[in-house]
Amino acid sequence: MPSPEDAVPAQVSDRAEDPDALLRRLRELGDLKRDGILTDEAFTAAESALLRRFG
């Protein structure tokens, strides 16, 4: 099973100043959670990793 960090692409750092990219990724993570692909724990970990990379 992939780790939550795998849900965040490596190239995110290239787009760290693109707020639209951040919003797209957050929506994608939300969709994965809603569809039952990510657990609450995996979603939280992936969301935190994504926000750290954009931060």
ABEGO torsion letter per residue (X at the ends): XBBAAAABBAAAAAAAABAAAAAAAAAAAAAAAAAGABBAAAAAAAAAAAAAAAX
